[in-house]
């Protein structure tokens, strides 16, 4: 009994220590809005675009916060991919419904309608956007935000962004701009693949650079104490899964590591296993030689560990796969998006008959191009299977975007 009591005390003490170690260092937009007693929403009929990531520092839903606020008239909810309550699988359409908790109508912005219609917006004075993004162009929430801003402008409705951290940080910028002909819901705007802005900053840029059909009347509720150099762990905030396959804050960075090649269905990137976006594997890979080859590149800030797995679902389900897990050892130095291109390069060198654009399904090339923002990444890489052939093109817009985006910085 004494031993059990001591162990229990130690466990409780450890849990308490972990909670205190998670000291929250910033205030998100919803926290600042609460501090301001919701004044900017007073006397207005409010529509809220959100999902499970829209929470305050105590993990209370923004839906419930606005619904309960005495001076806020919340009249409708709008759901992005995965839905307002996060109960829809990736890619599945989101239906219009009623929220069971509040009884409010829920309009889908992911399905047949991705841009709010005048009928949806009837009786609304202001749209509020509160969703945690992951800092990558192909993640569809920023597409939803931009189209909602357009709809707000067209219907003479105000638009408010409750700002949140960019979990990758506000410094990393990688990838070329989306080009004409490749604008899609997974690359809605002419920005880099990793764009280094918060949603509020991006919204200001979309307005200011005329990236929308019509600029809206925009207000950003800024965070307090967030710094550009912060990754999500440094905020002290708890992470709410941004989607079923972004379960941890680190998943946001790994999405940029493997998300492009993942569109080809050619490799398992961990979706369907326990480490989504953190690995590369296939039946025909030999783990040890592949890991050695990747580590011999001496890529800054990253190591590759050989691994064996049997995915539960998706690519490679029920099969014995081999490959590598990606371990980021120096976040400041690592070039996230480059890793997948080096993987493609080394696999082609090791297994020439498995060169990606030789054996991947051509039907999936279109999505690869859309996520890449251009067909040039695929066409140039396919010639020699060398990253060097696309490196300059991949980074050609980074410097100019960094210079342009500084105009819209809300944080140092």
C-alpha positions in Angstrom: 0.0 0.0 0.0 2.8 2.4 0.9 4.6 1.7 -2.4 1.3 2.3 -4.3 0.8 5.5 -2.5 4.3 6.8 -3.3 4.0 5.9 -6.9 0.6 7.7 -7.1 2.1 10.8 -5.5 5.0 10.7 -8.0 2.7 10.3 -10.9 0.5 13.2 -9.7 3.5 15.3 -9.1 4.8 14.6 -12.6 1.4 15.5 -14.1 1.4 18.7 -12.2 4.9 19.6 -13.3 3.9 19.0 -16.9 0.9 21.3 -16.7 3.0 24.0 -15.1 5.7 23.6 -17.7 3.0 24.3 -20.3 2.8 27.9 -19.3 0.9 29.9 -21.9 3.0 32.7 -23.3 0.7 34.4 -25.7 -2.9 35.5 -26.2 -4.7 34.4 -29.4 -7.3 36.6 -31.2 -10.2 35.1 -29.3 -8.5 35.8 -26.0 -8.0 39.4 -27.0 -11.6 39.7 -28.3 -12.8 38.5 -24.8 -10.5 41.0 -23.1 -12.1 43.7 -25.3 -15.6 42.5 -24.2 -16.5 41.7 -27.9 -17.0 45.4 -28.6 -16.3 45.1 -32.3 -19.2 42.6 -32.6 -21.8 44.5 -30.5 -25.1 45.3 -32.3 -24.2 43.1 -35.3 -25.5 39.7 -36.5 -22.5 37.4 -36.5 -21.6 34.5 -38.7 -18.6 32.3 -37.5 -16.3 30.3 -39.7 -14.5 27.8 -37.4 -13.7 24.2 -36.5 -12.5 22.4 -33.5 -9.2 24.4 -33.5 -11.2 27.6 -32.7 -10.7 27.6 -28.9 -9.6 29.9 -26.3 -6.6 29.4 -24.0 -8.7 27.1 -21.8 -9.8 25.0 -24.8 -13.3 26.4 -24.8 -14.9 26.6 -28.3 -15.2 30.0 -29.9 -18.7 28.8 -30.9 -19.7 28.5 -27.3 -17.9 31.7 -26.2 -19.7 33.8 -28.8 -23.0 32.0 -28.3 -22.9 32.7 -24.6 -21.7 36.3 -24.8 -24.6 38.6 -23.8 -23.6 41.3 -26.2 -23.0 39.0 -29.2 -25.7 37.8 -31.6 -24.3 34.7 -33.2 -26.7 33.6 -35.9 -24.9 31.1 -38.1 -21.9 28.8 -38.4 -19.8 28.0 -41.4 -17.7 24.9 -41.8 -14.5 24.3 -43.8 -13.0 20.9 -44.8 -13.6 18.4 -41.9 -16.6 20.4 -40.7 -17.4 22.8 -37.8 -17.0 20.0 -35.2 -14.2 18.1 -37.1 -16.3 15.0 -37.8 -15.7 14.8 -41.6 -12.9 12.8 -43.2 -10.3 14.5 -45.5 -11.8 15.2 -48.9 -15.4 14.2 -48.0 -18.0 16.9 -48.6 -19.5 18.8 -45.7 -23.2 19.0 -45.6 -25.4 21.9 -44.4 -26.9 21.0 -41.0 -27.8 22.4 -37.5 -25.3 22.4 -34.7 -26.6 20.1 -32.0 -25.1 22.1 -29.2 -26.3 25.6 -30.1 -29.1 24.8 -32.6 -27.5 27.3 -35.0 -27.6 26.6 -38.8 -24.3 25.3 -40.1 -23.5 26.1 -43.7 -20.9 24.1 -45.6 -17.9 25.8 -47.3 -16.5 22.4 -48.4 -18.6 20.5 -50.9 -20.7 21.9 -53.8 -20.4 25.3 -52.3 -16.9 26.6 -51.3 -17.8 30.3 -51.4 -20.6 31.5 -49.2 -23.7 32.4 -51.3 -25.9 35.5 -50.7 -28.6 33.2 -49.4 -26.2 31.8 -46.7 -25.1 35.4 -45.8 -28.6 36.8 -45.6 -29.1 38.5 -42.2 -25.4 38.6 -41.4 -23.5 41.8 -40.7 -20.0 40.4 -40.0 -18.2 37.2 -40.7 -15.7 36.1 -38.0 -12.9 33.6 -38.9 -11.2 31.6 -36.2 -9.3 28.5 -37.4 -5.8 27.3 -36.6 -3.8 27.1 -39.9 -0.6 25.1 -40.5 1.3 27.6 -42.6 1.3 25.6 -45.8 -0.5 26.8 -49.0 -2.1 23.4 -49.9 -3.9 23.1 -46.6 -7.4 24.3 -47.5 -8.4 26.5 -44.6 -6.7 29.6 -46.1 -8.6 28.9 -49.3 -11.8 29.0 -47.3 -10.7 32.2 -45.7 -9.9 34.0 -48.9 -13.2 32.9 -50.6 -15.1 34.0 -47.5 -13.4 37.4 -47.7 -14.5 37.7 -51.3 -18.1 36.8 -50.4 -18.1 39.3 -47.6 -16.9 42.1 -49.9 -19.5 41.2 -52.5 -22.3 41.2 -49.9 -21.1 44.3 -48.1 -20.3 42.4 -44.9 -17.4 43.0 -42.5 -14.8 40.4 -42.1 -12.9 39.8 -38.8 -9.9 37.4 -38.4 -9.2 36.2 -34.9 -5.5 35.7 -35.3 -3.5 32.6 -34.3 0.1 31.5 -34.5 1.7 30.2 -37.7 2.9 26.8 -36.1 5.8 26.5 -38.5 6.9 30.0 -37.4 6.8 33.4 -39.2 10.2 33.1 -40.7 10.3 30.0 -43.0 9.3 30.7 -46.6 9.8 28.0 -49.2 8.5 27.2 -52.7 7.4 29.0 -55.9 4.3 31.0 -56.4 1.2 29.3 -57.7 1.1 30.0 -61.5 -1.8 30.8 -63.8 -3.5 27.5 -64.8 -2.8 25.9 -61.4 -5.0 28.0 -59.1 -7.1 25.5 -57.2 -8.6 24.9 -53.7 -5.2 23.4 -52.7 -3.3 26.4 -54.2 -5.8 29.3 -54.2 -3.3 32.2 -54.1 -0.1 33.2 -55.7 2.0 32.7 -52.6 4.9 30.3 -51.7 4.2 26.7 -50.5 5.4 27.6 -47.0 4.5 31.3 -46.6 5.6 32.4 -43.1 2.5 34.6 -42.2 -0.3 34.3 -39.7 -3.8 34.1 -41.1 -4.4 37.7 -40.1 -1.3 38.8 -42.0 -2.2 36.7 -45.0 -5.7 38.2 -45.0 -4.2 41.7 -45.0 -2.0 40.7 -47.9 -4.9 39.2 -49.9 -6.7 42.5 -49.5 -3.7 44.8 -50.0 -2.2 43.1 -53.0 -5.6 42.7 -54.8 -5.4 38.9 -54.7 -9.2 38.7 -54.3 -11.9 39.6 -56.7 -12.9 42.5 -54.4 -11.3 43.7 -51.2 -13.4 43.4 -48.1 -13.7 45.6 -45.0 -11.2 43.7 -42.9 -10.3 43.8 -39.2 -7.7 41.6 -37.6 -7.8 41.0 -33.9 -4.1 40.6 -33.2 -2.5 38.2 -30.8 -0.5 39.4 -27.9 3.2 38.4 -27.3 3.5 36.2 -30.3 6.9 36.5 -32.1 7.8 35.5 -35.6 10.6 33.2 -34.4 8.2 31.1 -32.3 7.2 27.6 -33.4 4.0 26.4 -31.8 5.7 24.7 -28.8 7.1 28.0 -27.7 3.6 29.6 -27.4 2.6 27.3 -24.5 -0.7 26.7 -26.1 -2.3 23.2 -26.3 -2.6 21.9 -29.8 -6.0 20.8 -31.2 -5.6 18.6 -34.3 -6.0 20.8 -37.3 -7.3 17.7 -39.2 -7.3 14.0 -38.5 -3.8 13.7 -39.9 -2.4 16.8 -38.2 -2.6 15.4 -34.6 0.4 17.3 -33.2 1.9 20.8 -33.6 5.0 19.2 -35.1 2.7 17.6 -37.8 2.3 21.1 -39.3 6.0 21.2 -40.2 6.1 17.6 -41.4 3.1 18.3 -43.7 5.5 20.5 -45.7 8.1 17.7 -45.6 6.1 15.1 -47.5 2.8 16.5 -48.6 3.6 17.1 -52.2 5.0 13.6 -53.1 2.2 12.2 -50.9 -0.3 13.3 -53.6 1.1 10.6 -55.9 0.2 7.6 -53.7 3.6 6.3 -54.7 4.9 6.1 -51.2 3.5 5.8 -47.7 4.2 9.1 -46.0 2.7 7.8 -42.7 -0.9 8.7 -43.3 -2.5 5.4 -42.2 0.2 4.8 -39.6 1.1 6.5 -36.3 3.4 9.2 -37.7 1.6 11.0 -40.5 3.8 13.0 -42.9 7.0 12.0 -40.9 8.2 9.1 -43.1 8.7 7.6 -46.5 8.2 3.9 -47.2 7.3 1.2 -49.7 7.5 -2.6 -50.2 10.5 -2.3 -52.6 12.6 -0.1 -50.4 15.5 -1.5 -48.3 15.4 0.5 -45.1 19.1 0.5 -44.2 20.5 1.4 -47.6 17.9 4.1 -48.1 18.6 5.6 -44.7 22.3 5.5 -45.4 21.9 7.2 -48.8 19.7 10.0 -47.3 22.1 10.6 -44.4 25.1 10.7 -46.7 23.5 13.9 -48.3 24.2 15.6 -45.0 21.1 17.8 -45.3 21.1 20.6 -42.7 19.0 20.0 -39.6 17.7 16.5 -40.4 18.5 12.8 -39.9 16.9 9.7 -41.3 16.3 6.5 -39.3 15.6 3.1 -41.0 12.2 1.7 -40.1 9.8 -1.1 -40.8 6.0 -0.9 -40.6 2.7 -2.3 -41.6 0.2 0.5 -42.2 -3.3 0.3 -40.8 -4.9 1.9 -43.8 -4.2 4.0 -46.9 -1.0 3.5 -49.0 0.5 0.1 -48.2 -2.4 -1.1 -45.9 -1.7 -4.6 -44.6 1.8 -4.8 -46.3 5.2 -4.9 -44.8 7.0 -1.7 -45.8 10.5 -0.4 -45.3 11.7 3.2 -45.4 12.9 6.0 -43.2 11.5 8.2 -40.5 12.5 11.8 -40.7 13.9 13.3 -37.5 14.4 17.1 -37.5 17.5 17.9 -35.4 17.8 21.6 -36.0 14.6 23.4 -36.9 16.3 26.7 -37.8 18.5 25.1 -40.4 16.1 22.5 -42.0 14.5 23.2 -45.4 11.3 21.4 -44.9 9.9 21.1 -48.4 13.2 20.1 -50.0 13.3 16.8 -48.1 10.7 15.1 -50.3 12.5 16.0 -53.5 15.8 14.6 -52.2 13.8 11.4 -51.3 12.5 11.2 -54.8 16.1 11.7 -56.1 17.7 9.0 -54.0 15.0 6.5 -54.6 15.5 6.9 -58.3 19.2 6.4 -57.9 18.8 3.3 -55.8 15.9 1.8 -57.7 15.9 3.2 -61.2 12.8 1.2 -62.2 10.9 2.9 -59.4 11.7 6.5 -60.4 8.6 8.4 -59.3 7.3 9.7 -62.6 7.9 6.4 -64.2 5.8 4.3 -61.9 3.4 6.7 -60.2 -0.2 6.8 -61.5 -0.3 9.5 -64.2 -3.9 10.3 -63.2 -2.4 11.8 -60.0 0.0 14.1 -61.8 -2.6 16.8 -62.0 -3.0 17.0 -58.2 0.8 17.0 -57.8 1.1 19.9 -60.2 -1.7 21.8 -58.4 -0.1 21.4 -55.0 3.3 22.3 -56.5 1.7 25.4 -58.0 3.1 24.6 -61.4 3.8 21.7 -63.8 7.4 22.8 -64.1 8.4 21.0 -60.9 7.3 17.7 -62.3 8.6 18.2 -65.8 12.0 19.5 -64.8 12.5 16.9 -62.2 11.4 14.0 -64.4 14.3 14.6 -66.9 17.1 13.5 -64.5 15.4 12.8 -61.2 17.7 15.4 -59.6 16.6 18.1 -57.1 19.3 20.3 -58.5 17.3 20.6 -61.7 14.3 22.2 -59.9 16.0 23.9 -56.9 16.4 27.3 -58.4 12.8 27.2 -59.8 11.4 26.0 -56.5 13.0 28.9 -54.6 12.7 31.6 -57.3 10.0 33.6 -55.6 11.1 33.3 -52.0 13.2 36.5 -51.8 10.6 38.7 -53.5 7.8 37.3 -51.3 9.8 37.9 -48.1 10.3 41.5 -49.1 6.6 42.0 -50.1 5.2 40.3 -47.1 7.0 42.5 -44.6 4.5 45.2 -45.5 1.8 43.1 -43.8 3.7 42.0 -40.7 1.7 42.5 -37.5 4.4 40.9 -35.3 8.2 41.2 -35.0 
